[in-house]
Amino acid sequence: MRILAIESSCDDTAAAVLDGTELRSSIVASQDDVHHRFGGVVPELASRSHIRAIVPVVRRALEAAGTTLEGLDAVAATSGPGLVGSLLVGLSAAKAIAMARALPFIGINHHEGHLLSILLERQVEFPYLALLVSGGDTSLYLARGLGDYELLGATRDDAAGEAFDKAAKILGLGYPGGRVIDRLSTEGDPTAVRFPRARLKQRPKTRRFDFSFSGLKTALWQFSEEGGVGDIGLANIAASYQEAIVDMLLENTFAAADHVGCTRIVIAGGVSANSRLRNRAAETARQVGVDTFVPSLRFCTDNAAMIALAARERFARGESSPLSLNADAALEL
């Protein structure tokens, strides 16, 4: 089963070829330079950039894999969630290839791709608890098997990745904010400022392990407006702010794992590349006696390899999607 997969849910144009269990290629074209001066992703610019990049990226993926369209067995693409304009570019390209070559087509949920991405590198037995943490999503799932995911918690306002980007904008650090803050934090003291941690109480008809980062962003903005940054220093502010995010992520994750009796935790998504989150997750796991798994850095951020893997598993079960499948910006897992 040789699958070409395309991922274009946000601001990275990606294509990959998975041949059975062998990843033959994984190409990603970043748009960081496009969005840098705006301090965040501009949807219209993202869509236009995908249109320019999609054909060259697919060609590079096929060439790196040593294959052609004639050598494919199936085509897959992200159908949601994400920016609808961005999604439409990759989805339309994949459907066009599938139609032209009379190949099976599989639409994949972006979140499922992240949730299964660890399987690109190692076998992790189900069930496992998955923390999906990125610029557009922060959620906790109990993954019992392929397609069997129970949502245990999600952000009620901002995603953790968005909180990093907004903080970098407030502090004038540039874009992408998560990477900048991660690097700067290595030079700072995470205890320099005690930023608030949101610990949400469960209400009727709400999930037990939800997140909230809006209050933390407001606290940083107020701190900056009051002139506290100059006294404390950017590195200390960045480290303290990052520590608050990591505290909230890990507190809920390990509490949820204990609640459902799960001894395997997978952390995935763009923010899983954060060095402080990775280190503290491993340290906490050792203390409480559970196993944590985090993908390599190249599989943390958006990539098409994870889409190809999810498609392989779906296709192996006899599943495929109609060519009428449309992009869904709010697609649920």
C-alpha positions as CSV (number, residue, x, y, z in Angstrom):
1,M,0.0,0.0,0.0
2,R,1.8,3.1,-1.2
3,I,-0.1,6.3,-0.2
4,L,0.5,9.9,-1.1
5,A,-0.8,12.2,1.7
6,I,-1.3,16.0,1.7
7,E,-1.6,18.2,4.7
8,S,-2.6,21.9,4.4
9,S,-4.7,22.7,7.4
10,C,-3.0,25.9,8.5
11,D,0.3,27.5,7.3
12,D,2.5,24.5,6.3
13,T,2.2,22.8,2.9
14,A,3.2,19.2,3.3
15,A,3.2,16.0,1.3
16,A,4.5,12.5,2.2
17,V,4.7,9.1,0.7
18,L,4.2,6.1,3.0
19,D,4.9,2.6,1.5
20,G,3.6,0.0,3.8
21,T,5.4,0.7,7.1
22,E,8.2,2.6,5.4
23,L,8.1,6.4,5.2
24,R,9.6,7.1,1.8
25,S,9.4,10.9,2.0
26,S,8.1,13.8,4.0
27,I,8.3,17.3,2.6
28,V,7.1,20.5,4.4
29,A,7.1,24.0,3.0
30,S,6.9,26.6,5.8
31,Q,5.1,29.9,5.6
32,D,6.9,31.5,8.6
33,D,8.4,34.2,6.4
34,V,5.0,35.1,5.0
35,H,3.3,35.6,8.4
36,H,6.3,36.8,10.5
37,R,5.6,40.6,10.2
38,F,1.9,40.0,11.3
39,G,2.8,38.1,14.4
40,G,0.4,35.3,13.5
41,V,-1.2,33.4,10.6
42,V,-3.2,35.5,8.1
43,P,-5.7,33.1,6.6
44,E,-5.9,34.7,3.2
45,L,-2.2,34.8,2.8
46,A,-1.9,31.2,4.0
47,S,-4.4,30.1,1.3
48,R,-2.5,31.9,-1.5
49,S,0.8,30.5,-0.3
50,H,-0.6,26.9,-0.4
51,I,-1.8,27.4,-4.0
52,R,1.8,28.4,-5.0
53,A,3.4,25.6,-3.0
54,I,1.2,22.6,-3.4
55,V,2.4,21.3,-6.8
56,P,6.1,21.7,-6.1
57,V,5.8,20.1,-2.7
58,V,3.9,17.1,-4.1
59,R,6.5,16.7,-6.9
60,R,9.3,16.8,-4.3
61,A,7.6,14.2,-2.2
62,L,7.2,11.9,-5.1
63,E,10.8,12.4,-6.3
64,A,12.2,11.8,-2.8
65,A,10.2,8.6,-2.6
66,G,11.4,7.4,-6.0
67,T,7.9,7.1,-7.4
68,T,5.4,8.7,-9.6
69,L,1.6,9.2,-9.6
70,E,1.4,5.9,-11.5
71,G,3.1,4.1,-8.6
72,L,0.5,5.1,-6.0
73,D,-2.2,2.9,-4.5
74,A,-4.2,5.6,-2.8
75,V,-4.3,9.4,-2.0
76,A,-5.1,11.0,1.3
77,A,-5.5,14.6,2.5
78,T,-6.5,16.5,5.6
79,S,-10.2,17.4,5.4
80,G,-10.4,19.3,8.7
81,P,-10.3,21.0,11.2
82,G,-8.3,24.0,10.2
83,L,-8.5,27.2,8.1
84,V,-11.1,26.4,5.4
85,G,-9.2,28.1,2.6
86,S,-6.0,26.3,3.4
87,L,-7.8,23.0,3.7
88,L,-9.5,23.4,0.4
89,V,-6.1,23.7,-1.4
90,G,-4.7,20.4,-0.2
91,L,-8.0,18.6,-0.3
92,S,-8.7,19.7,-3.9
93,A,-5.3,18.7,-5.0
94,A,-5.6,15.2,-3.5
95,K,-9.1,14.6,-4.9
96,A,-7.9,15.7,-8.4
97,I,-5.0,13.2,-8.3
98,A,-7.4,10.5,-7.1
99,M,-9.9,11.2,-9.8
100,A,-7.3,11.5,-12.6
101,R,-5.6,8.2,-11.6
102,A,-8.8,6.4,-10.5
103,L,-7.3,5.9,-7.0
104,P,-9.0,5.4,-3.7
105,F,-9.2,8.7,-1.7
106,I,-9.2,9.0,2.1
107,G,-10.0,12.2,4.0
108,I,-8.3,12.4,7.4
109,N,-9.1,14.4,10.5
110,H,-6.0,16.5,11.3
111,H,-6.4,15.7,15.0
112,E,-6.4,12.0,14.4
113,G,-3.2,12.4,12.5
114,H,-1.5,14.0,15.5
115,L,-3.0,11.5,17.8
116,L,-1.5,8.6,15.8
117,S,1.8,10.3,14.9
118,I,3.8,8.5,17.5
119,L,3.1,5.3,15.6
120,L,5.4,6.5,12.8
121,E,8.4,5.8,15.0
122,R,7.3,3.2,17.6
123,Q,4.5,1.0,18.6
124,V,2.4,2.2,21.5
125,E,-0.3,-0.1,22.6
126,F,-3.9,1.1,23.0
127,P,-5.3,2.4,25.2
128,Y,-3.3,5.5,25.8
129,L,-4.1,9.1,26.9
130,A,-3.3,11.7,24.3
131,L,-2.6,15.3,24.9
132,L,-3.0,17.2,21.6
133,V,-1.5,20.6,22.0
134,S,-1.0,23.1,19.2
135,G,-1.7,26.5,17.9
136,G,-5.3,25.7,17.2
137,D,-6.2,23.0,19.7
138,T,-5.5,21.9,23.2
139,S,-7.4,18.7,24.2
140,L,-7.2,15.4,26.0
141,Y,-8.4,12.2,24.5
142,L,-8.5,8.6,25.7
143,A,-7.6,6.6,22.6
144,R,-8.9,3.1,23.0
145,G,-8.2,2.1,19.4
146,L,-8.4,3.4,15.8
147,G,-11.4,5.7,15.6
148,D,-12.4,5.1,19.3
149,Y,-11.5,8.4,21.0
150,E,-13.1,9.8,24.1
151,L,-12.7,13.5,24.7
152,L,-11.8,14.1,28.3
153,G,-11.0,17.8,28.2
154,A,-10.4,20.7,25.8
155,T,-9.6,24.4,26.0
156,R,-12.6,26.6,26.8
157,D,-11.0,29.6,25.1
158,D,-7.4,29.8,23.6
159,A,-5.1,27.0,22.6
160,A,-1.7,26.7,24.3
161,G,0.1,27.5,21.0
162,E,-2.0,30.6,20.5
163,A,-1.1,31.7,24.0
164,F,2.6,31.4,23.2
165,D,2.2,33.4,19.9
166,K,0.2,36.1,21.6
167,A,2.7,36.3,24.4
168,A,5.6,36.7,21.9
169,K,3.6,39.5,20.2
170,I,3.0,41.3,23.6
171,L,6.7,41.0,24.4
172,G,7.9,42.0,20.9
173,L,9.7,38.7,20.4
174,G,8.6,37.8,16.9
175,Y,7.0,34.8,15.2
176,P,6.5,31.9,15.6
177,G,6.1,32.7,19.3
178,G,6.4,29.2,20.7
179,R,9.9,28.6,19.4
180,V,11.1,32.1,20.4
181,I,9.9,31.7,23.9
182,D,11.3,28.2,24.2
183,R,14.7,29.4,23.2
184,L,14.7,32.5,25.4
185,S,13.3,30.6,28.4
186,T,16.5,28.6,28.6
187,E,18.3,31.8,29.8
188,G,15.6,32.7,32.4
189,D,14.2,31.8,35.8
190,P,10.8,30.1,35.6
191,T,10.0,31.2,39.2
192,A,10.8,34.9,38.6
193,V,7.1,35.8,38.2
194,R,4.1,33.8,39.5
195,F,1.6,34.0,36.6
196,P,-1.9,32.6,37.3
197,R,-2.8,29.0,36.6
198,A,-6.4,28.3,35.6
199,R,-7.8,25.4,37.5
200,L,-11.3,25.0,36.3
201,K,-14.1,23.6,38.4
202,Q,-16.3,21.0,36.8
203,R,-19.8,22.3,36.1
204,P,-22.9,20.4,35.0
205,K,-22.5,19.2,31.4
206,T,-18.8,20.2,31.2
207,R,-15.7,18.0,30.9
208,R,-13.6,17.4,34.0
209,F,-10.2,18.2,32.5
210,D,-10.7,21.4,30.5
211,F,-8.1,24.1,30.0
212,S,-8.1,27.9,29.9
213,F,-5.3,30.2,28.8
214,S,-7.1,33.5,28.3
215,G,-6.5,34.6,31.9
216,L,-2.8,33.9,31.6
217,K,-2.6,36.0,28.5
218,T,-4.4,38.9,30.2
219,A,-2.1,38.7,33.2
220,L,1.0,39.0,30.9
221,W,-0.5,41.9,29.1
222,Q,-1.3,43.7,32.3
223,F,2.2,42.9,33.6
224,S,3.7,44.4,30.4
225,E,1.5,47.5,30.5
226,E,2.6,48.2,34.1
227,G,6.2,48.2,33.0
228,G,7.2,45.0,34.9
229,V,9.1,43.5,31.9
230,G,12.0,46.0,32.2
231,D,12.5,45.2,35.8
232,I,12.4,41.4,35.5
233,G,13.9,40.9,32.1
234,L,12.5,39.2,29.0
235,A,14.2,35.8,29.6
236,N,12.7,35.6,33.1
237,I,9.3,36.7,31.9
238,A,9.4,34.1,29.0
239,A,10.5,31.3,31.3
240,S,7.8,32.1,33.9
241,Y,5.0,32.4,31.3
242,Q,6.1,29.1,29.7
243,E,6.2,27.4,33.1
244,A,2.6,28.4,33.8
245,I,1.5,26.9,30.5
246,V,3.4,23.7,31.1
247,D,2.0,23.4,34.6
248,M,-1.5,23.6,33.4
249,L,-1.0,21.1,30.6
250,L,0.7,18.5,32.7
251,E,-1.5,18.9,35.8
252,N,-4.6,18.1,33.7
253,T,-2.9,15.4,31.7
254,F,-1.6,13.3,34.6
255,A,-4.8,13.9,36.6
256,A,-6.8,12.5,33.6
257,A,-4.4,9.6,33.2
258,D,-4.9,8.7,36.9
259,H,-8.7,9.2,36.6
260,V,-9.0,6.7,33.7
261,G,-6.3,4.3,35.0
262,C,-4.1,4.8,31.9
263,T,-0.4,4.1,32.2
264,R,0.6,5.4,28.7
265,I,0.6,9.0,27.8
266,V,1.2,10.4,24.3
267,I,1.9,14.1,23.8
268,A,1.5,15.4,20.2
269,G,1.0,18.5,18.2
270,G,3.2,21.5,17.5
271,V,3.6,22.6,21.1
272,S,4.9,19.1,22.0
273,A,8.1,20.3,20.5
274,N,8.6,22.6,23.5
275,S,11.7,21.5,25.4
276,R,10.3,22.4,28.8
277,L,7.1,20.4,28.2
278,R,9.0,17.4,27.0
279,N,11.5,17.4,29.9
280,R,9.0,18.0,32.6
281,A,6.6,15.4,31.2
282,A,9.4,12.8,31.3
283,E,10.3,13.8,34.8
284,T,6.7,13.6,36.1
285,A,6.2,10.3,34.4
286,R,9.1,8.8,36.2
287,Q,7.8,10.0,39.5
288,V,4.3,8.6,39.1
289,G,5.3,5.4,37.3
290,V,3.7,5.9,33.8
291,D,5.2,5.9,30.3
292,T,5.2,9.0,28.2
293,F,5.8,9.1,24.4
294,V,6.5,12.2,22.3
295,P,7.2,12.2,18.6
296,S,10.4,13.4,17.1
297,L,10.5,17.1,16.4
298,R,9.8,16.7,12.7
299,F,6.5,14.8,13.5
300,C,5.4,17.3,16.2
301,T,4.5,20.1,13.9
302,D,2.1,19.7,11.0
303,N,3.3,17.1,8.5
304,A,1.8,14.8,5.9
305,A,3.5,11.6,7.2
306,M,1.0,11.4,10.1
307,I,-1.9,11.9,7.6
308,A,-0.5,9.0,5.5
309,L,-0.3,6.8,8.5
310,A,-3.9,7.5,9.6
311,A,-5.0,6.9,6.0
312,R,-3.1,3.6,5.9
313,E,-4.9,2.4,9.0
314,R,-8.3,3.5,7.7
315,F,-7.8,2.0,4.3
316,A,-6.6,-1.3,5.8
317,R,-10.1,-1.5,7.4
318,G,-11.7,-1.0,4.0
319,E,-12.6,2.7,4.5
320,S,-12.4,5.4,1.9
321,S,-14.0,8.7,1.3
322,P,-16.2,10.0,-1.6
323,L,-14.7,12.6,-3.9
324,S,-17.6,14.9,-2.8
325,L,-16.0,15.2,0.6
326,N,-15.7,18.9,1.5
327,A,-13.4,20.7,3.9
328,D,-14.8,21.2,7.4
329,A,-13.1,23.9,9.4
330,A,-14.7,22.6,12.7
331,L,-14.5,18.9,12.0
332,E,-14.7,16.9,15.3
333,L,-12.7,13.8,16.0
